[in-house]
Amino acid sequence: MRVGIIGGGFGLTVQAPIINTHPKMNVTAICTLKRHHLPKDLSNGDNTPVHYTNWTKMLNSEELDLVFVSSLPMHHFEMVKYALSQGLNVVCEKPFTMNSRESEELLIFSKKSNNTKVFIDFEWRYHPARQKVKELISEIGDILHFEYHISASRYQNLQNNKMGWMGEKHQFGGMLGALGTHMIDCLRWLVQDEVITINGLTHTHVPEGPGEIRDSDDAFFMQGKTTRNSTFSIQLISGIHHGFGSNLKIFGRLGTITLTNDKTLFFGKASESLEEIIVETDDQIPTLSLEAKAYYQAFYPFIDKVYENITYNKSDEDLPTIVDGHENQVIIDRVLSN
């Protein structure tokens, strides 16, 4: 499968090297809007990807089977729509679009595009620990409450380093787009229910950095209820000195599941103590950068399912599609409108 990537950040440093570890996928073209240098692990003689700085030229010139749209969020809409018009399958980074009007238009347009598919890069669904949570969730009965909280000690980093577009609200910078989208998707995927009420708040605890004023969020908070009367609480704070990582808790009528930092998993049935569940992981990670290794166990199985779906039309219930991208965007819009 011939793969093209638009994006010189995450697409270049994480997605491209992992995609090339797949035996049936090969990154043949990359477009970066600035003249980045291709990493050494992508420079491989005759197999070195063709490097573009004009993404439409890449899509028009290359014979691609799949394109990853990993550019800034403000460009996602036009890039995904153009790729679909060219008959290309797409994996789009999150946030999917700038708002739900754009995502709805792409959803409608995709239905008119014959034999082309759009997937959203909610790759953390495939992390081994989260797959184990999904396996256990049926044993805790009807969900009473879903809680997903993250705290990250980034105060000094935010004070001392430029954030660039990530600090700009009009470019969909901030943590709601970067991580909140994943957290909302985790809720919808695991609970298998739709949000009917939600209250949300975004906030900037560290609005100034070296030479820049920021208006994008470094914290967000949301609470609400789903159609089956489950409640949920999702929040992230990053402009603090001491963080306690990621904590996911799911409370059911028959038991409880907790997952800390995607590593430590506990499960307990009603009236029984919580006991740790050991999650089996693949220790045979290819030689990759530390950044790429951090994503490998989630991203590789994700792209494998994408490959099987495109090549063999093989369905997978965990594979996030354009519908998930749109529904995610609807919730984000509701949070931002509060």
C-alpha positions, 0 to 999 in steps of 0.5 A: 500500500502506497502511503502519503503524509501531509505534515512535518511534525507528528506525521514526519517523526511518529507516523511515517517511521511506524507505517514503514514497519508494516510489511504491506505499507510504505510511505512513498511521499511526504509533504511538509509546508516548510522545507524540513529535512527527512529523518535518517530512518526515512532516507533509504536509498531508492525507498526514500519518500518523494518530498513535497512542499505543496500538498495538492501537487503531491496528491495530483502527482503520486499514485497513492492508496492512502493519505494521512492528513497530519497538518494543522487543524485549520487545514484538515477540512480542505485537505480531506475534501480534496483527497476524497475528490481525488478518490483517495482513502484518508486517515485524519489527525484530530481534532478532525475539523475546526467545527461540526459544520465542517465535519458534517459537510465532510461526512456528507461528501464522503458518502458521495465518494465511491469506494473511499474511506475516512478514518480518524487517528484515535489510535489509543483505542488500540493500546493493549491496556485500553483493549483490556478495559474494553474486554472487562467492561461488560463484567461491570454491568450498566455504567454508573459513572465514567471519570477520566482526569489528567494532570501534567506538570507543564507550568515551567515549560509553558512559561519558558518555551514558545507554544506557537500555533498551539497557543492560538485559539483561532488555529485550534491550539490548546489541550482540548484539541490535542488531548480532549478529543482523545478523552471524549472518544474514549468515553464514547467508545468504551461506554457505547452511549451518546452524550445528551447533556454536557457542561464545559469550561476551558481555561488558560492558567499560563497565558504568557510565554517568551514573546507570546500571548496565548488564548488557547486552553491549557486546562478544560473541564466537562461533566454531563450525562449520556442517554442511558443516564450514566454520568461522566467527568473529563478534565485536564490541567497542565499549567501546574507544578506537580502532575499525577498523570492519567487516571481513568475510572469506570464505575458500573452496577456490578463492579469497577475498573481503574487504569492509571497512566495506561499501565496499571489496571485494576478490576473488581466486582461488587463487594470484592476488593480491586485486584491488579490485572496484568496487561500483556504487551508486545516487547518486540518494538522495532528500532524507532525514536523514543517519541515513535516508540511511545506511540507504537503499541497503539498506532501500529495495530491501528494502521494494521486495521486501516490496511485490512479495511481498505484492502479486504473491506474487513470491518473492525468495531474499534476502528474510528471512522468519519462518523466518530470524527463528526460526533466528537466534533459536535461535543467539542462545539458544545463545550466551546459554546458554554 
